[in-house]
Amino acid sequence: MMKILFVCSGNNKFGISPIVNNQAESLKKNGVDLDIHAIKGKGFTGYLKSVSGIRHKLKSNDYDLIHAHYSLSAIAVTISFPRKPIVVSLMGSDSKMSFFWLTIIRFCYVFKIWGRVVVKSSEMQKSLKLPKTIQLPNGVDLEKFDVVQKEVAKKNLGLSPDKNYILFLSNPSRYEKNYQLAEDAVSLIKKNSAELITVFNKEHSQVRNYLYAVDLLLLTSLWEGSPNAVKEAMCCNLPVVATDVGDVKWLFGDMPGYYLSSFRPEDMCELIDAALIFAKKNGRTEGRTRILELGLDSQSIATRLINLYKEVLKEAV
């Protein structure tokens, strides 16, 4: 049995990111002995202070491999000198870091200090200029997004049964989420035809209710890696209007009910109208089938990760 240490930020409202936690749970279900070391503190100084804690964790346990999530976690692991193989998962925000930090990431990659570097999309790969990274998006736990009837979901959330809703599933204060575009686009649609609601920092059970209660998900981001909000919406067969960022175009394919938009409010407004018409006529999409076809369920991603770990460990012998 492999013994793996996840190192990641512990600054999320829930302690660690639900995305990282979901990946850990799926690996445990597949027989991996896994611990998580959550780093408290932000910025380079906060991560630098975590090095002693990482060293203590490594001395107290005989891990086979360390999997660091996000670049600062990976750098903290690297300077703790673990003497164990390191796998690094970079997220969308990592590709937008300063030239200094990108240089460090490329240095660790070129000189093979990290056993493998995982990115979430081909767009990230090009942005980071790391041609041989592993493209492996985060998976979605389908069991957490099982079906809830729309009427029930609306009742659970106290939403009007007769009103249409557009969901913005991100923190509007984050610059890269581009909330102003969402507001501008929705303000142009026919008066009183739909209401924009913003949701973030919610438990999965609540997120699921929103994804089944609303008529469409709106993603206006300036950049992404592989947006989980889109994949979760697709698992709930919810129509989506999104900017062409990260792997969204690949996720959508030619599936009806999914719309790629420019950054012009007028274009986005037109597609929101089309999505609302689709939702009224068809109800739901076949997005869940698409997610399964792409192998983006948690089980499939866990299997690929385990195989990746085995490759790295074999090379380290």
C-alpha positions as CSV (number, residue, x, y, z in Angstrom):
1,M,0.0,0.0,0.0
2,M,1.3,3.4,-0.9
3,K,1.7,6.0,1.8
4,I,1.2,9.5,0.4
5,L,1.4,13.0,2.0
6,F,-0.8,15.8,0.5
7,V,0.6,19.3,1.3
8,C,-1.8,22.1,0.5
9,S,-3.2,25.4,1.8
10,G,-5.2,25.3,5.0
11,N,-6.6,28.8,4.6
12,N,-9.9,27.9,3.1
13,K,-13.1,28.4,5.1
14,F,-13.4,24.6,5.4
15,G,-9.7,24.2,6.3
16,I,-8.6,22.8,3.0
17,S,-10.0,23.3,-0.5
18,P,-13.0,21.0,-1.1
19,I,-11.3,20.2,-4.5
20,V,-8.2,18.8,-2.7
21,N,-10.3,17.1,0.0
22,N,-12.4,15.4,-2.7
23,Q,-9.2,14.1,-4.4
24,A,-7.9,12.8,-1.1
25,E,-11.2,11.0,-0.3
26,S,-11.2,9.3,-3.7
27,L,-7.7,8.1,-3.3
28,K,-8.5,6.7,0.1
29,K,-11.4,4.8,-1.3
30,N,-9.0,3.2,-3.7
31,G,-6.7,1.9,-0.9
32,V,-4.1,4.7,-0.7
33,D,-2.9,5.4,2.9
34,L,-3.0,9.2,2.8
35,D,-2.3,12.1,5.2
36,I,-2.9,15.8,4.7
37,H,-0.6,18.6,5.9
38,A,-2.5,21.9,5.7
39,I,-0.4,25.0,5.6
40,K,-1.7,27.9,7.7
41,G,-0.6,31.4,6.6
42,K,-0.6,33.3,3.4
43,G,2.0,34.6,1.0
44,F,5.6,33.4,0.8
45,T,6.3,34.3,4.4
46,G,3.4,32.1,5.6
47,Y,4.5,29.2,3.5
48,L,8.2,29.6,4.6
49,K,7.1,29.3,8.2
50,S,5.5,26.0,7.4
51,V,8.8,24.3,6.4
52,S,9.6,23.2,10.0
53,G,6.1,21.6,10.3
54,I,6.5,19.8,7.0
55,R,10.0,18.5,8.1
56,H,8.5,17.2,11.4
57,K,5.7,15.5,9.5
58,L,8.2,13.8,7.2
59,K,10.4,12.6,10.1
60,S,7.4,11.2,12.0
61,N,6.1,9.2,9.0
62,D,7.6,7.0,6.3
63,Y,5.9,8.4,3.2
64,D,6.6,7.0,-0.2
65,L,5.7,10.2,-2.0
66,I,4.6,13.8,-1.5
67,H,1.9,15.4,-3.6
68,A,1.9,19.2,-3.3
69,H,-1.0,21.3,-4.4
70,Y,-0.3,24.8,-5.8
71,S,3.1,26.2,-6.4
72,L,3.8,27.8,-3.0
73,S,3.0,24.5,-1.3
74,A,5.4,22.8,-3.7
75,I,8.2,25.3,-3.0
76,A,7.7,24.9,0.8
77,V,8.0,21.1,0.3
78,T,11.1,21.5,-1.8
79,I,13.0,23.6,0.6
80,S,12.2,21.1,3.4
81,F,14.5,18.6,1.6
82,P,12.1,15.6,1.9
83,R,14.3,13.0,0.2
84,K,11.1,11.6,-1.3
85,P,9.7,12.0,-4.8
86,I,7.5,15.1,-5.2
87,V,4.4,15.4,-7.5
88,V,3.1,18.9,-7.9
89,S,-0.4,19.9,-9.0
90,L,-0.5,23.5,-10.4
91,M,-3.8,25.3,-10.6
92,G,-5.1,28.1,-12.8
93,S,-3.8,30.8,-10.6
94,D,-0.3,29.4,-10.7
95,S,0.0,30.3,-14.4
96,K,-0.6,34.0,-13.5
97,M,2.1,34.4,-10.9
98,S,4.9,36.9,-11.2
99,F,7.9,36.3,-13.4
100,F,10.1,35.5,-10.3
101,W,7.8,32.7,-9.2
102,L,7.3,31.3,-12.7
103,T,11.1,31.2,-13.0
104,I,11.3,29.1,-9.9
105,I,8.6,26.8,-11.1
106,R,10.4,26.3,-14.4
107,F,13.7,25.7,-12.7
108,C,12.2,22.9,-10.5
109,Y,10.6,21.4,-13.7
110,V,13.7,21.7,-16.0
111,F,16.1,20.2,-13.4
112,K,13.6,17.5,-12.4
113,I,13.5,18.5,-8.8
114,W,9.8,17.5,-9.0
115,G,9.0,14.0,-10.2
116,R,5.9,15.1,-12.1
117,V,4.1,18.4,-12.7
118,V,0.4,18.2,-13.2
119,V,-1.6,21.0,-14.9
120,K,-5.3,21.2,-15.4
121,S,-5.5,22.2,-19.1
122,S,-3.6,22.6,-22.3
123,E,-4.0,26.4,-21.9
124,M,-2.1,26.2,-18.6
125,Q,0.6,24.1,-20.2
126,K,1.2,26.7,-22.9
127,S,1.0,29.6,-20.4
128,L,3.6,28.0,-18.1
129,K,5.8,26.9,-21.1
130,L,6.2,23.4,-19.6
131,P,5.6,21.1,-22.6
132,K,5.8,17.8,-20.9
133,T,3.6,18.3,-17.9
134,I,0.7,15.9,-17.2
135,Q,-2.7,17.2,-18.0
136,L,-5.0,15.9,-15.3
137,P,-8.1,17.9,-14.4
138,N,-9.7,17.5,-11.0
139,G,-12.5,15.0,-10.8
140,V,-16.1,15.4,-9.6
141,D,-17.6,13.1,-7.0
142,L,-20.9,12.1,-8.7
143,E,-22.3,10.8,-5.5
144,K,-22.3,14.3,-4.0
145,F,-24.3,15.6,-6.9
146,D,-27.1,13.1,-7.2
147,V,-30.5,14.3,-8.5
148,V,-32.7,16.7,-6.6
149,Q,-36.0,17.8,-8.1
150,K,-36.0,21.5,-9.0
151,E,-39.1,22.2,-7.0
152,V,-37.6,20.5,-3.9
153,A,-34.2,22.3,-4.4
154,K,-35.9,25.7,-4.6
155,K,-38.0,25.0,-1.5
156,N,-34.8,23.9,0.4
157,L,-33.2,27.3,-0.4
158,G,-36.3,29.4,0.0
159,L,-36.3,30.5,-3.6
160,S,-39.4,31.5,-5.5
161,P,-41.0,28.6,-7.4
162,D,-42.0,30.9,-10.3
163,K,-38.8,32.8,-10.8
164,N,-35.8,32.0,-13.1
165,Y,-32.4,32.2,-11.5
166,I,-28.9,32.6,-12.9
167,L,-26.1,31.2,-10.6
168,F,-22.7,32.8,-10.2
169,L,-20.8,30.2,-8.2
170,S,-17.7,32.2,-7.1
171,N,-16.5,34.9,-4.8
172,P,-17.3,38.1,-6.6
173,S,-14.5,40.0,-4.9
174,R,-11.9,37.8,-6.7
175,Y,-10.6,39.8,-9.7
176,E,-10.1,36.8,-12.0
177,K,-13.8,35.8,-11.6
178,N,-14.8,39.0,-13.4
179,Y,-18.1,39.5,-11.6
180,Q,-18.7,42.9,-13.2
181,L,-19.2,41.1,-16.6
182,A,-21.9,38.9,-15.0
183,E,-23.7,42.0,-13.6
184,D,-23.4,43.9,-16.9
185,A,-24.6,40.9,-19.0
186,V,-27.6,40.1,-16.8
187,S,-28.6,43.8,-16.6
188,L,-29.2,43.7,-20.4
189,I,-31.6,40.7,-20.4
190,K,-35.3,41.3,-20.6
191,K,-36.5,43.0,-17.4
192,N,-37.6,40.6,-14.6
193,S,-36.9,37.5,-16.7
194,A,-34.2,36.2,-14.4
195,E,-32.3,37.0,-11.2
196,L,-28.6,36.7,-10.7
197,I,-27.6,35.0,-7.4
198,T,-24.1,34.7,-6.0
199,V,-23.0,31.7,-4.0
200,F,-19.6,30.8,-2.5
201,N,-18.1,29.1,0.5
202,K,-21.0,26.7,0.8
203,E,-21.0,23.0,1.7
204,H,-21.4,20.6,-1.2
205,S,-25.0,19.8,-0.1
206,Q,-25.9,23.4,-0.5
207,V,-24.1,23.8,-3.8
208,R,-26.0,20.8,-5.1
209,N,-29.3,22.4,-4.1
210,Y,-28.4,25.6,-6.0
211,L,-27.3,23.7,-9.1
212,Y,-30.6,21.9,-9.3
213,A,-32.7,25.0,-8.3
214,V,-31.4,27.5,-10.9
215,D,-31.8,27.7,-14.7
216,L,-28.2,28.1,-15.7
217,L,-24.7,28.6,-14.4
218,L,-22.8,31.8,-15.5
219,L,-19.0,31.7,-15.5
220,T,-17.3,35.0,-16.5
221,S,-13.7,34.3,-15.5
222,L,-10.7,36.0,-17.0
223,W,-8.7,32.8,-16.6
224,E,-9.2,29.3,-15.1
225,G,-7.4,25.9,-15.1
226,S,-10.3,23.4,-15.2
227,P,-13.2,25.1,-13.4
228,N,-14.9,22.7,-11.0
229,A,-18.0,24.9,-11.0
230,V,-18.6,24.1,-14.6
231,K,-18.0,20.3,-14.1
232,E,-20.3,20.3,-11.1
233,A,-23.0,22.1,-13.1
234,M,-22.6,19.5,-15.9
235,C,-22.9,16.7,-13.4
236,C,-26.3,18.2,-12.5
237,N,-27.3,18.5,-16.1
238,L,-27.5,22.3,-15.8
239,P,-27.1,24.6,-18.8
240,V,-23.9,26.8,-18.6
241,V,-22.8,30.1,-20.3
242,A,-19.1,30.6,-19.9
243,T,-16.1,32.5,-21.2
244,D,-13.6,30.5,-23.2
245,V,-11.1,29.9,-20.5
246,G,-9.1,26.9,-19.2
247,D,-10.6,23.7,-20.6
248,V,-14.2,24.9,-20.9
249,K,-14.4,24.5,-24.6
250,W,-13.2,20.9,-24.3
251,L,-15.6,20.2,-21.5
252,F,-18.6,21.5,-23.5
253,G,-17.7,19.7,-26.8
254,D,-20.8,20.1,-29.0
255,M,-23.2,19.2,-26.2
256,P,-26.5,21.1,-26.4
257,G,-27.2,23.6,-23.6
258,Y,-23.6,24.8,-23.2
259,Y,-22.6,28.2,-24.6
260,L,-19.1,29.8,-25.0
261,S,-19.1,33.5,-24.8
262,S,-16.8,36.4,-25.6
263,F,-16.1,39.0,-22.9
264,R,-18.6,41.5,-24.4
265,P,-21.7,41.9,-22.2
266,E,-24.0,42.0,-25.3
267,D,-22.7,38.7,-26.6
268,M,-23.1,37.1,-23.1
269,C,-26.6,38.5,-22.7
270,E,-27.6,36.9,-26.0
271,L,-26.3,33.5,-24.9
272,I,-28.0,33.8,-21.5
273,D,-31.3,34.3,-23.4
274,A,-30.6,31.3,-25.5
275,A,-29.7,29.2,-22.4
276,L,-32.9,30.3,-20.6
277,I,-34.9,29.4,-23.7
278,F,-33.2,26.0,-23.8
279,A,-33.9,25.4,-20.1
280,K,-37.6,26.3,-20.5
281,K,-37.9,24.0,-23.5
282,N,-35.7,21.1,-22.5
283,G,-35.3,21.3,-18.7
284,R,-31.9,19.7,-18.3
285,T,-28.9,18.8,-20.5
286,E,-26.9,15.6,-20.9
287,G,-23.9,17.1,-19.1
288,R,-23.4,14.2,-16.7
289,T,-23.0,11.8,-19.6
290,R,-20.4,14.1,-21.0
291,I,-18.4,14.2,-17.7
292,L,-18.4,10.4,-17.6
293,E,-17.4,10.1,-21.3
294,L,-14.4,12.4,-20.6
295,G,-13.4,10.3,-17.5
296,L,-13.7,13.3,-15.1
297,D,-15.5,11.4,-12.3
298,S,-13.5,11.1,-9.1
299,Q,-13.0,7.4,-9.5
300,S,-11.4,7.7,-13.0
301,I,-9.1,10.6,-11.9
302,A,-8.1,8.6,-8.8
303,T,-7.1,5.6,-10.9
304,R,-5.0,7.9,-13.2
305,L,-3.3,9.5,-10.2
306,I,-2.4,6.1,-8.6
307,N,-0.8,5.0,-11.9
308,L,1.1,8.3,-12.0
309,Y,2.4,7.7,-8.4
310,K,3.5,4.2,-9.4
311,E,5.4,5.6,-12.4
312,V,7.2,8.2,-10.2
313,L,8.1,5.6,-7.5
314,K,9.4,3.1,-10.1
315,E,11.7,5.8,-11.5
316,A,12.9,6.7,-8.0
317,V,14.2,3.2,-7.3
